[in-house]
Amino acid sequence: MDTLPDFPALQPSNRGREFNQYSSEEHIEVVYHYLFSGMSHRALDRVVLGLDPLVSKGYQSMGILHFLGLVGKHKHFFEGLSLDKALAILKPYAQSESYMLLFSYLREKAEEGPMGDEDGYAVAELDAKYWVSQFLKDVEDPQQIESRLSKIPTSSQEFRFGKYKYFISSPSLKETLKCTYDFYCQVCHTRIYRPKWVSTLSKKEQWKHLNADVHHIRPLSKGGEDLQQNMLCLCPNCHRRFHTEEQVLKQGKSQIYTFNQITGESTPLAKKHTIVLG
């Protein structure tokens, strides 16, 4: 049996602006062509992102790759190898969040589906989780984490934090909202745990093993906006009750509450972000 080569260590940068301006599908193609074909940043901008490299100068693809930690030593590392062989090389590293994202990209490219067998996350959600983790990577104290989260805009836009510019995408908005509520449902205050969760983990490590849904108060299909003020962090059960209209939101004199149209029960809504009812 051939010995598999070690994959060079990733060197992620703090610059997340370009990463969040492009879709998961575009991330996959940029990473694939860089690792397997050794395509230059300018060529990736032209072929994958549809940009004029004389204008973009390759900075968009470079920003995506550098945010993921892919630098010169990774260029054409998998050249001449099959996707299966590349996945076999990456698999031992996939317990790490950044490597797992690369692994999921190549699995998607190989048409084996997103990382779902073990983790149940789609590639877009992994992208968002990675972006949030990078934005918070230098803070551990829960209060500092909460403060840092509050600096993220509540709509998709470019923003500056410290000396870096970032771009917040729709998937990252949803992930940020889950983190803001520590993955607790705003209605019933329960959390959905994954097998590797233990209470002794740090807050950010716990998030990797928790799950929650994000619900649009006014559906996008009915003209609702993809803004945090139109979103709720919910458990799957409460999410389903909103879609069946068993539960609806009501505005009280001093707070928003949920009203169960079957039982007649009212429950105050946990609220850490601005919510606008249509």
C-alpha positions, 0 to 999 in steps of 0.5 A, a space after each residue: 500500500 502506498 504511503 500517503 503524503 502529509 498535507 502541508 499545514 494550513 495558514 489561515 488569514 484574518 481577511 474574510 471579506 472575499 470569502 463571504 462575497 462568493 458562494 460555497 459552489 465558487 469556493 469549491 471550484 477555486 479550491 479544486 483548481 488551485 489544489 489540482 491544477 495549480 491555477 494562478 489567482 488571476 486565472 481563478 478570478 477569470 475562469 471561476 469567478 468570471 472577473 477581468 483579471 486585469 481589474 481584479 488582479 487575482 485578489 478575490 481568489 487569493 482572499 478566498 484561498 488565504 482565508 482558508 489557509 491555502 498558500 503557495 505550498 498547497 498549489 497543485 499539491 494534488 496534481 495528478 491525483 484522483 479525488 479519492 486519493 486526495 480525500 484519503 490524504 485529507 481525511 486524517 486531518 478532518 477533525 479540525 474545522 478548517 480541514 473538514 471544510 476542505 474535505 467537504 469541498 472535495 467530497 462535494 466535487 466528487 459528487 458524494 454529497 456534502 459532509 453529512 454521514 458524520 456531521 450532518 452539515 451542508 457545505 454552505 453551513 460549514 462555510 458559515 461556521 468557519 467564517 464565524 470561528 475565524 472572526 472569533 478565533 482570538 477571544 475565549 471569554 464568553 462576555 468578549 465573545 458576546 461583545 464581538 458578535 454584537 459588532 457583526 452587522 445584521 444584514 449582508 454587507 461589508 464592514 470593518 473590524 479592527 484593521 480588517 474588512 469583512 463581508 457578512 453573507 446570508 448563511 453567516 448571518 444565520 450562524 451568527 444568530 444561532 451563536 448569539 442565542 448560544 443555540 437555545 430556542 427562543 421559544 422553548 429554550 431547549 438545545 439540540 445536542 450532538 454526540 460529542 458535546 460535553 459541558 466542560 468544552 469551551 463555548 465555541 467548542 460546544 457550538 460545534 456540537 449543537 444544532 438549531 434552525 433559523 426561521 424567517 418570520 415573514 417568509 422570503 417567498 412572501 417578500 420577507 427580507 433576509 435580515 436578522 430582524 426577520 429571523 428567529 433561532 428555534 429548535 426544529 419542533 418550534 420551527 415546524 409549529 411556526 410553519 404549520 401556524 400552530 404558533 404565531 408571534 404577537 406584539 404585547 405592550 412591552 414584549 413579543 410573545 408566541 401564541 399557540 392557536 391550538 392550546 391558547 397558551 402564550 410564551 414570552 419570546 427570548 430576545 437578544 436582537 432587534 425583531 420587526 414584526 410585519 
